[in-house]
């Protein structure tokens, strides 16, 4: 399996990838529209703004103005990439994380500014195309909310796949030269010339066109709304969900927030959003995590032990050719309660849900020892990691 790599086949172009993306998006929209139609939900397309706390005016694509009145309103307008004025965006060679998806030319070199989820995902993807990618971030760590052992494994993989990572660097100025190449000057004195630049440092909530003061609402500096545990804003009959209320800003959590907001609005009793949420990061290789990290538990003075399973030890890992994958379990040394699951490797975002269920229902790490997993599957990593952790505990 030494010939198996993350590189894409040479005859696959960026246009092929974008065409596939467009097909998937088109299908998702068709499914959603079908669900709305089946449930008798009227869809009005246009730009909405508040007239008063119960009235919304919608400017439709046809130029008409529709005025709607409602006793209950949910704001779920999402977010967009932040585009600082000092960055000369042209959406060809200097792009944000949305406009980069419309590019048709494949650059030979690229700077990715921002070591968050989006920046790491794009850096991994473009490196897989053979592009010389340099990832910059002003912070000294990437993905700070992820267990650092997993982050270090990702950094190793990214560097192996050709990504150069430079941390603690800030932009001073971005310009384009006579050849159309991007010239990036850093505050450290370095100057880098590349074919393109992707700016992925932060997002802004899509609330600026809503005329929120007319509804009695205010937002923070990045356009986000404050809500309570029921997703009510400061005006109780107006709810908000998704990116407009901030972290975690995931598609999965946003959909659940919207559902819970609607249930509360119509007095349908529901439990609150679970405190234990899975996170999926689609880098190459992908990462998924749920529960506490080692860093969090150390800060909280919680005694814990760790169990690890490497994909290379599992038959399915050998079959799929992923010999670098890792599944890590963290559990309480005294109670054996499972506290966290952290995975990097093939299928990580699928595998994590097994651990999520056990943590949510207060399960212990020995659950994995006393249960049988299909062979050969990557799910066997849970049993191997559990045995590893329990053996470590016994030796100590």
C-alpha positions in Angstrom: 0.0 0.0 0.0 3.0 2.3 -0.1 1.8 3.7 -3.5 -1.5 4.9 -2.0 -1.5 8.6 -1.3 -3.8 11.6 -1.0 -2.8 13.0 -4.4 -5.6 13.3 -6.9 -5.2 11.8 -10.3 -3.4 14.0 -12.7 -6.2 14.3 -15.3 -8.7 15.6 -12.7 -9.0 19.3 -12.9 -10.3 21.9 -10.5 -13.2 22.4 -12.9 -14.1 18.7 -12.5 -14.2 19.1 -8.7 -16.3 22.3 -8.9 -18.7 20.6 -11.3 -19.2 17.7 -8.8 -19.7 20.3 -6.0 -22.4 22.0 -8.1 -24.2 18.7 -8.6 -24.2 17.9 -4.9 -25.4 21.4 -4.0 -28.1 21.2 -6.7 -29.3 17.9 -5.3 -29.3 19.2 -1.7 -31.4 22.2 -2.8 -33.9 20.0 -4.6 -34.3 17.8 -1.5 -34.8 20.8 0.8 -37.3 22.4 -1.6 -39.2 19.1 -1.9 -39.4 18.9 1.9 -40.7 22.4 2.2 -43.3 21.7 -0.5 -44.5 18.5 1.1 -45.0 20.3 4.4 -46.9 23.2 2.8 -44.2 25.8 3.6 -44.4 28.7 1.2 -41.0 29.9 -0.1 -40.6 33.6 -1.0 -37.2 34.4 -2.5 -35.8 37.9 -2.1 -34.1 40.3 0.3 -36.0 40.8 3.6 -35.9 43.6 6.1 -37.9 44.5 9.2 -40.5 47.3 9.1 -41.4 46.7 12.8 -41.1 43.8 15.2 -43.9 41.9 13.5 -43.6 43.1 9.9 -41.1 42.1 7.2 -40.8 43.6 3.7 -39.3 41.4 1.0 -37.8 42.8 -2.2 -38.3 39.9 -4.7 -36.1 39.1 -7.6 -38.8 40.4 -9.9 -38.6 43.8 -8.3 -41.9 43.5 -6.3 -42.2 44.4 -2.6 -44.1 41.9 -0.5 -45.1 42.9 3.1 -45.5 40.0 5.5 -46.9 40.0 9.1 -46.2 37.3 11.7 -46.5 36.8 15.4 -43.3 34.6 15.4 -40.1 35.1 13.4 -36.9 33.1 13.1 -33.8 34.8 11.8 -31.5 32.2 10.1 -29.7 34.2 7.4 -26.3 32.6 7.8 -22.9 34.2 7.3 -20.4 35.2 4.7 -16.5 35.5 4.6 -15.0 38.6 6.1 -13.5 40.8 3.4 -11.3 43.6 5.0 -10.9 46.7 2.9 -7.1 46.5 3.0 -7.2 43.2 1.1 -7.6 43.8 -2.7 -10.1 41.1 -3.5 -10.6 40.5 -7.2 -12.1 37.0 -6.8 -9.6 35.6 -9.4 -6.2 35.7 -7.8 -7.2 37.2 -4.4 -10.3 35.3 -3.1 -12.3 34.5 -0.1 -13.6 31.0 0.8 -16.7 31.5 -1.3 -15.3 33.1 -4.4 -12.4 30.5 -4.6 -15.1 28.0 -5.5 -15.8 29.8 -8.7 -12.2 29.9 -9.9 -11.4 28.0 -13.1 -7.6 28.2 -13.2 -5.3 26.1 -11.1 -2.5 28.2 -9.6 0.9 26.8 -9.1 1.4 28.5 -5.7 -1.0 29.8 -3.1 -1.1 31.5 0.3 -3.9 30.6 2.6 -4.3 33.3 5.3 -6.0 31.8 8.4 -5.4 28.6 10.3 -9.0 27.9 11.3 -11.2 25.1 10.1 -11.8 26.6 6.6 -8.2 27.6 6.1 -6.9 24.1 7.0 -9.6 22.4 4.8 -8.7 24.5 1.7 -5.0 24.2 2.3 -5.3 20.4 2.4 -7.5 20.3 -0.7 -5.4 22.5 -2.9 -2.2 20.7 -1.8 -3.8 17.5 -3.0 -3.9 19.1 -6.5 -0.1 19.5 -6.3 -0.3 23.3 -5.6 2.5 24.7 -3.5 0.5 25.9 -0.5 1.7 28.1 2.4 -0.6 28.4 5.4 -0.2 31.5 7.5 -1.9 32.5 10.8 -1.2 35.3 13.3 -1.8 32.8 16.2 0.8 30.3 17.3 -1.6 27.4 17.1 -4.1 26.1 14.6 -7.4 24.6 15.5 -7.0 25.5 19.2 -10.3 23.8 20.2 -9.0 20.4 18.9 -7.0 18.0 21.0 -3.4 19.0 20.3 -2.1 15.4 19.7 -4.6 15.3 16.8 -3.6 18.7 15.6 0.1 17.8 15.6 -0.8 14.6 13.6 -2.6 16.8 11.1 0.3 19.2 10.8 2.6 16.3 10.1 0.2 15.1 7.3 -0.2 18.5 5.8 3.6 19.0 5.7 4.0 15.6 4.2 1.5 16.5 1.5 3.4 19.7 0.7 1.8 22.4 2.8 4.2 24.9 4.4 2.9 26.2 7.7 4.0 29.6 9.1 2.5 30.6 12.4 2.7 33.9 14.4 2.7 35.9 11.1 0.5 38.9 10.3 -0.3 40.6 7.0 1.1 44.1 6.4 0.1 44.6 2.8 -1.3 42.7 -0.1 -0.9 43.8 -3.7 -0.6 42.4 -7.3 2.4 42.9 -9.5 2.5 43.6 -13.3 2.3 39.9 -14.1 -0.9 39.6 -11.9 0.9 37.7 -9.2 0.0 38.3 -5.6 2.7 40.0 -3.5 2.1 39.6 0.3 4.2 41.6 2.7 4.2 40.4 6.3 4.8 42.4 9.4 7.9 40.3 10.1 9.5 41.7 7.1 9.0 38.8 4.8 7.6 39.2 1.3 6.0 36.2 -0.6 5.0 36.2 -4.2 2.4 33.6 -5.3 -0.1 33.0 -8.0 -3.0 33.4 -5.7 -4.1 34.2 -2.1 -7.1 32.8 -0.2 -8.2 34.9 2.8 -10.1 32.9 5.3 -9.8 34.8 8.6 -13.3 35.1 10.1 -16.9 35.4 9.0 -19.6 38.1 9.3 -23.3 37.3 10.1 -25.7 38.2 7.3 -27.7 40.7 9.4 -26.6 44.1 7.9 -29.6 44.3 5.4 -32.3 43.2 7.9 -32.9 46.7 9.4 -32.8 45.1 12.8 -33.2 48.4 14.7 -36.8 48.6 13.4 -37.4 45.3 15.2 -35.7 46.6 18.4 -32.6 44.4 17.9 -28.9 45.1 18.0 -25.9 43.1 16.9 -22.2 42.8 18.0 -19.2 43.9 15.9 -19.5 40.9 13.5 -23.2 41.1 13.1 -24.2 38.3 15.5 -27.3 38.3 17.6 -27.5 37.4 21.3 -30.1 34.6 22.2 -31.1 32.8 25.3 -31.3 29.0 25.9 -34.5 28.9 23.8 -32.9 30.8 20.9 -35.0 33.9 21.6 -33.5 37.3 21.0 -34.0 40.4 23.1 -37.4 40.6 21.4 -39.0 37.3 22.7 -41.1 36.5 19.6 -38.1 36.8 17.4 -35.8 33.8 17.4 -32.3 33.3 15.8 -30.4 30.2 14.9 -27.2 29.2 13.0 -24.3 31.3 12.1 -26.1 34.5 13.1 -25.7 33.5 16.8 -22.0 32.4 16.5 -20.2 29.3 17.7 -20.2 26.5 16.8 -21.8 27.6 13.4 -22.0 24.0 12.1 -24.7 22.9 9.6 -25.7 20.1 11.9 -26.1 22.3 15.1 -27.7 25.1 13.1 -30.5 22.8 11.9 -31.1 21.6 15.4 -31.1 25.1 16.8 -33.7 26.1 14.2 -35.9 23.0 15.1 -35.6 23.8 18.8 -36.5 27.4 18.2 -39.6 26.4 16.3 -40.6 23.9 18.9 -40.4 26.5 21.7 -42.3 29.1 19.6 -45.2 26.7 19.2 -45.0 25.3 22.7 -43.8 21.8 21.7 -41.8 20.4 24.6 -38.3 19.4 23.7 -35.0 18.8 25.4 -32.3 21.4 25.0 -29.5 21.1 22.5 -27.0 18.5 23.8 -23.9 19.8 25.5 -21.8 17.1 23.8 -21.5 18.0 20.1 -19.4 16.3 17.5 -17.1 18.4 15.3 -16.1 17.4 11.8 -13.1 19.0 10.0 -12.7 17.9 6.4 -9.0 18.3 6.0 -6.9 15.6 4.4 -7.0 13.4 6.4 -10.2 14.3 8.1 -10.6 15.0 11.8 -13.5 14.5 14.1 -13.8 15.1 17.8 -16.4 14.9 20.6 -16.1 15.6 24.3 -13.2 16.9 26.3 -9.6 17.3 25.1 -6.5 16.5 27.2 -5.8 20.2 27.5 -9.3 21.0 28.9 -9.1 18.1 31.4 -5.6 19.2 32.6 -6.9 22.7 33.1 -9.9 21.4 35.0 -7.7 19.1 37.2 -9.6 16.0 36.1 -7.6 12.7 36.5 -7.7 10.9 33.1 -6.1 8.1 31.1 -5.7 7.8 27.4 -6.2 4.8 25.1 -5.1 4.8 21.4 -5.7 2.6 18.4 -3.7 3.1 15.2 -5.4 2.2 11.9 -2.3 0.2 10.9 -3.2 -2.2 13.7 -6.7 -2.8 12.3 -7.4 -5.0 9.3 -9.7 -2.4 7.7 -7.0 0.2 8.0 -4.7 -2.1 5.9 -7.6 -2.7 3.4 -8.3 1.0 2.8 -4.6 1.8 2.9 -4.7 4.3 5.7 -1.8 3.3 7.9 -1.5 6.7 9.7 -5.0 7.0 11.2 -5.5 7.3 14.9 -8.5 7.0 17.3 -7.9 8.3 20.8 -10.2 7.7 23.8 -9.9 9.8 27.0 -11.6 8.4 30.2 -11.7 9.2 33.9 -9.1 7.3 35.9 -11.5 6.5 38.8 -15.0 6.2 37.4 -13.9 4.9 33.9 -16.4 7.3 32.4 -15.7 8.1 28.7 -14.8 11.8 28.5 -13.6 12.4 24.9 -13.1 10.8 21.5 -10.6 12.2 19.0 -10.0 10.8 15.6 -7.8 11.6 12.6 -8.0 9.4 9.5 -10.4 7.8 7.0 -14.0 7.9 8.0 -13.3 9.9 11.2 -16.5 12.0 10.9 -18.6 8.8 10.7 -16.7 6.9 13.5 -17.1 9.6 16.0 -20.8 9.1 16.5 -20.2 5.8 18.3 -18.2 7.6 21.0 -20.8 10.5 21.0 -23.6 8.1 21.9 -21.6 6.5 24.8 -20.5 9.9 26.2 -24.1 11.3 25.9 -25.6 8.4 27.9 -22.8 8.4 30.6 -21.1 5.3 29.4 -17.8 3.9 30.5 -14.8 3.0 28.5 -15.2 -0.7 29.2 -18.4 -0.6 27.1 -16.1 -1.1 24.1 -14.3 -4.1 25.7 -17.6 -5.9 26.5 -19.1 -5.4 23.0 -18.4 -7.0 19.7 -17.7 -5.0 16.6 -18.0 -6.2 13.0 -14.7 -7.4 11.4 -13.1 -6.0 9.4 -14.2 -2.4 10.3 -12.5 0.7 11.6 -15.0 0.6 14.4 -12.8 -2.0 15.9 -10.5 0.9 16.9 -12.8 1.6 19.8 -12.1 -1.9 21.3 -8.4 -1.7 20.7 -8.1 1.8 22.1 -10.2 0.8 25.2 -8.0 -2.2 25.9 -4.9 0.0 25.4 -6.2 2.6 27.9 -7.2 0.0 30.5 -3.9 -1.7 30.3 -2.1 1.7 30.8 -4.3 2.2 33.9 -3.4 -1.2 35.3 0.4 -0.6 34.8 0.2 2.7 36.6 
